């Protein structure tokens, strides 16, 4: 039987200095233990800072119940973390760091300065003031004789800890530290780990060279996509995305990436349907396409009557046969539902986040690994995923807090 440890004498190692790890460190330090944070990178929060370059989206202001449902199949599990550290409490926590926030027109919550760096600086200062010690350029490589083992610039370093919180991230953006190398270490200890796969990612459509050369980088700002969701039902969403050299990416694509990725894995490809004129109904589109056009070309006619030009016109040429393009009825139908076959997700290294990781079944209610007592997991290491919009970051904060509370409880038993 494990002997209880006095929290005032306990030392807890947190491996990973991203949002989940730093939040775990804060909660642990408040619980009275000595906290040492280790990270392979030269500085803390590298991916956090990159995510904030375009505007630091911290959380979302939508009502709590629909917020929790954004976590899909893992809404119940992630919801337990969020119950103890809600999106509203995330905002209060940020305000406690001296960083003001505001709600954007989309409901997303941002720091007033729209930057991640001031928030991270204030946070790290508070952690150091609370006694948290940060050890950079320490890459965790497993265990040796009961101690954690790190590779450092000075060589291998063992470190003893009474409990450990793992917060090493998934496998997206590995140059910033989340490379998924931890999977083999945990699989070697019998921990159940689902393969890491890209999430919030783009897809390859295998464009023709002609289309890619002419339209790569072109935005589609008024468009909708119909896709088959995980319930097997067709779902329609309006938004925007960008044509890339190989396929499509952007906010609308990221929002549907999970079911599309899963369909490709199951079937080898997935078909989505593009609505190139979402502000017009099908009857209006048919009427405009079949309206007499005189000597004008069809492309000029579509631009004049429906505003379809540039990349939208190119998509019609790319995805339709020459015969279907010449058939007004089939062309009108395609404008409202142009089938686009997606062949593969973009590599995980390019994805905003990753899915897969430590299976919930191998964790207890405190987020402790059943196969490795005293070791807890948080953040993207665990098998859940969420759309962009503040949901990823909020769950990382909440899971770090939950794992830390679990470790404190375990230490006192």
MARKOLLO-687062 format. One record per residue (C-alpha): z, y, x. Coordinates in pm, whole numbers, padded with zeros to 5 digits, always signed. Each point is the difference from the previous one (the first is absolute). Layout:
BEGIN
ZYX ...
This chain:
BEGIN
+00000+00000+00000 -00095+00344+00136 +00302+00213+00081 +00006+00346-00159 -00055+00289+00238 +00185+00331-00023 -00269+00255-00077 +00167+00249+00233 -00058-00243+00289 -00333-00138-00115 -00331+00075+00164 -00322-00022-00199 -00349+00004+00150 -00282+00154-00198 -00341-00099+00132 -00266+00248-00103 +00030+00380-00012 -00217+00062-00304 +00121+00120-00343 +00163-00331-00097 +00173-00046+00335 +00127+00356+00023 +00132-00013-00356 +00178-00328+00082 +00151+00168+00307 +00127+00293-00207 +00168-00222-00260 +00149-00226+00268 +00140+00293+00196 +00155+00138-00319 +00159-00344-00044 +00186+00036+00327 -00190-00233+00234 -00158+00076+00336 -00376+00012-00049 -00266-00052+00267 -00362+00059-00103 -00272-00163+00211 -00372+00073-00013 -00297-00095+00216 -00157+00347-00024 +00090+00299+00221 +00139+00191-00300 +00124-00064-00353 -00196+00023-00324 -00353-00011+00145 -00172-00126-00314 +00220+00223-00215 -00130+00303+00190 -00361-00113-00032 +00038-00049-00374 +00123+00358-00025 -00299+00161+00167 -00185+00042-00327 +00313+00104-00191 +00324-00198+00001 +00011-00177-00337 +00364-00110-00023 +00029-00141-00351 -00129+00048-00355 +00148+00181-00297 -00120-00229-00280 +00263-00153-00232 +00205-00278+00157 -00119-00298-00206 -00374+00046+00067 +00090+00084+00362 +00158-00343+00045 -00298-00173-00160 -00223+00135+00278 +00130-00288+00214 -00185-00255-00212 +00106-00360+00044 +00304+00109+00204 +00118+00272-00237 +00321-00189-00081 +00097-00050+00364 -00095+00347+00119 +00158+00144-00314 +00340-00128+00116 -00036+00206+00319 -00113+00304-00196 +00287-00028-00249 +00234+00076+00291 -00220+00266+00161 -00222+00156-00264 -00295+00236+00055 +00223+00285-00122 +00262-00096+00259 -00270-00004+00268 -00068+00366-00080 +00373+00080+00010 +00025-00173+00338 -00288+00208+00138 +00162+00318-00132 +00316-00105+00185 -00201+00017+00322 -00081+00363-00077 -00358-00079-00106 -00112+00139-00337 -00252-00187-00215 -00243+00073-00280 -00197-00201-00256 -00377+00026+00029 -00245+00005-00290 -00043-00378+00028 +00376-00059-00027 +00031-00084+00368 +00299+00145+00185 -00048+00181+00331 +00217+00196+00243 -00060+00372-00050 -00153+00025+00348 -00218-00308-00071 +00090-00142+00342 +00187-00308+00117 +00115+00130+00339 +00274+00241-00120 +00145-00271-00224 -00002-00258+00280 +00159+00242+00248 +00282+00084-00241 +00052-00367-00079 +00016-00113+00363 +00242+00282+00078 +00232-00113-00280 -00023-00364+00113 +00093+00090+00359 +00286+00216-00126 +00130-00304-00191 +00003-00208+00318 -00326-00192-00044 -00152-00089+00338 -00379-00020+00030 -00166-00220+00261 -00373+00068+00036 -00253-00219+00183 +00205-00307-00093 -00232-00268-00141 +00181-00282-00177 -00125-00340+00116 +00253-00234-00163 +00336-00148+00084 +00155-00156+00308 +00341-00168+00007 +00099+00167-00325 -00096+00349+00115 -00295+00213-00101 -00257+00024+00277 -00205+00312+00075 -00280+00079+00241 +00060+00341+00159 -00158+00197+00285 +00285-00129+00218 -00056-00365-00099 +00153-00234-00257 +00322+00117-00160 +00236-00215-00214 +00211+00178-00261 +00286-00140-00205 +00044+00102-00362 +00228-00113-00283 -00285+00050-00247 -00366+00102+00022 -00230+00189-00236 -00369-00064+00062 -00228+00285-00107 -00312-00057+00209 -00260+00092-00262 -00310-00196-00096 -00324-00011+00197 -00186+00319-00092 -00056+00257+00275 +00124-00227+00282 -00050+00274+00261 +00296+00174-00162 +00224-00305+00033 -00052-00213-00312 -00196-00289+00148 +00145-00296-00192 +00094-00180+00323 +00340-00079-00152 -00154-00259-00235 -00017-00271+00265 +00363+00064+00099 +00124-00051-00355 -00231-00291-00075 +00149-00165+00308 +00343+00026-00166 -00121-00155-00325 -00026+00327-00194 -00262+00002-00276 -00265+00263+00077 -00308+00071-00211 -00309+00098+00203 -00033+00374+00055 -00305+00145-00176 -00134+00355-00042 +00126+00212-00289 -00115+00346-00111 -00320-00067+00189 -00374+00054-00016 -00265-00267-00052 -00336-00097+00147 -00301-00002-00230 -00263-00086+00265 -00223+00300-00068 -00361+00005+00110 -00057+00191+00324 -00196+00263-00192 +00281+00069-00249 +00273+00002+00266 -00193+00240+00221 -00065+00245-00283 +00331-00012-00188 +00287-00111+00227 +00281+00254-00037 -00119+00125-00340 +00279+00053-00258 -00019-00105-00364 +00229+00247-00171 -00078-00072-00366 -00020-00375-00041 +00185-00291-00156 +00036-00367+00089 +00041-00298-00229 +00160-00300+00170 +00167-00326-00094 +00377+00033+00033 +00247-00276+00085 +00037-00089-00368 -00373-00080-00008 -00076+00304-00217 -00250+00276+00067 +00164+00335+00076 -00161+00345+00029 +00124+00271+00236 -00139+00344+00076 +00037+00168+00337 -00183+00051+00325 -00097-00188+00311 -00231+00020+00300 -00301-00205+00106 +00048-00123+00357 -00238-00153+00251 +00090-00346-00127 +00135+00047-00353 +00249+00211-00193 +00347+00143+00050 +00222+00273-00139 +00274+00052-00256 -00175-00170-00292 -00092-00299+00215 +00353-00030+00140 +00138-00003-00354 -00194-00317-00086 +00010-00163+00344 +00258-00271-00074 -00185-00182-00282 -00338+00052+00169 +00135-00141+00327 +00144-00302-00180 -00330-00066-00182 -00191+00009+00328 +00248-00245+00152 -00042-00235-00297 -00374+00032-00064 -00161+00136+00316 -00090+00333-00163 +00101+00229-00285 -00210+00210-00236 +00106+00343-00123 -00198+00224-00234 -00055+00369+00078 -00023+00258-00276 -00207+00277+00157 +00028+00225-00307 +00355-00050-00130 -00006+00325-00198 -00289-00122-00219 +00008-00293-00242 -00261-00275+00014 -00201+00136-00296 -00025+00343+00161 -00113-00152+00330 -00264-00213-00172 -00125+00302-00193 -00034+00206+00315 -00168-00274+00202 -00256-00068-00272 -00066+00368-00071 -00365+00087+00083 -00020+00124+00360 -00365+00091+00033 -00122-00006+00358 +00349+00010+00153 +00119-00297+00202 +00287-00206-00140 +00230+00121+00280 -00070+00364-00090 +00045-00083-00367 +00341-00164+00061 +00115+00297+00206 -00106+00246-00267 +00134-00184-00304 +00310-00184+00138 +00078+00160+00335 -00074-00326+00182 -00126+00080+00347 +00061-00073+00366 +00223-00301+00057 +00015-00086-00372 -00378-00020-00015 +00004-00198+00323 +00245-00251-00149 -00232-00061-00293 -00288-00071+00238 +00221-00215+00222 +00151-00220-00271 -00290-00032-00247 -00332-00174+00040 -00308+00220-00012 -00087-00151-00339 +00342+00074-00151 -00008+00357+00134 -00329+00055-00183 +00140-00139-00328 +00171+00294-00181 +00234-00224-00201 +00116-00198+00305 +00026+00318+00207 +00219+00169-00262 +00223-00307-00017 +00030-00002+00378 +00103+00365+00011 +00302-00095-00214 +00066-00338+00163 -00174-00044+00335 +00099-00337+00148 +00114+00025+00361 +00081-00317+00194 +00282+00038+00252 -00009-00257+00277 +00321+00041+00200 +00296+00234+00046 -00004+00218+00308 +00208-00132+00292 +00376+00019-00040 +00015+00232+00302 -00171+00268-00212 +00203-00050-00318 +00259+00250-00116 +00248-00285-00048 +00017-00378-00007 +00108-00268-00245 +00154-00334+00082 +00296-00051+00230 +00341-00156-00047 +00005-00184-00332 +00271+00104-00244 +00090-00367-00045 +00118-00013+00360 +00231+00301-00049 +00332+00006-00182 +00107+00280-00235 +00118+00206+00301 -00341-00025+00169 +00144-00239+00259 -00223-00275+00138 +00133-00329-00133 -00113-00180+00315 +00152+00257+00239 +00343+00116-00124 +00090+00352+00102 -00362+00113+00018 -00129+00227-00278 -00349+00132-00075 -00133+00324-00148 -00316+00200-00055 -00356-00129+00030 +00120-00316+00175 +00085-00133-00346 -00270-00133-00235 -00056+00287-00243 -00263+00271-00033 -00051+00325-00186 -00268+00263-00053 -00005+00328+00187 +00169+00296-00164 +00350-00020+00149 +00072-00351-00125 -00031-00163+00343 +00236+00240+00171 +00256-00002-00281 +00025-00380+00008 +00030+00001+00379 +00294+00241-00023 +00160-00201-00279 -00046-00335+00174 +00150+00134+00323 +00302+00120-00196 +00028-00338-00179 -00021-00202+00323 +00266+00219+00161 +00236-00043-00295 -00064-00373+00017 +00088-00006+00369 +00321+00195-00056 +00103-00238-00276 -00077-00303+00215 +00199+00140+00292 +00314+00044-00208 -00005-00347-00157 
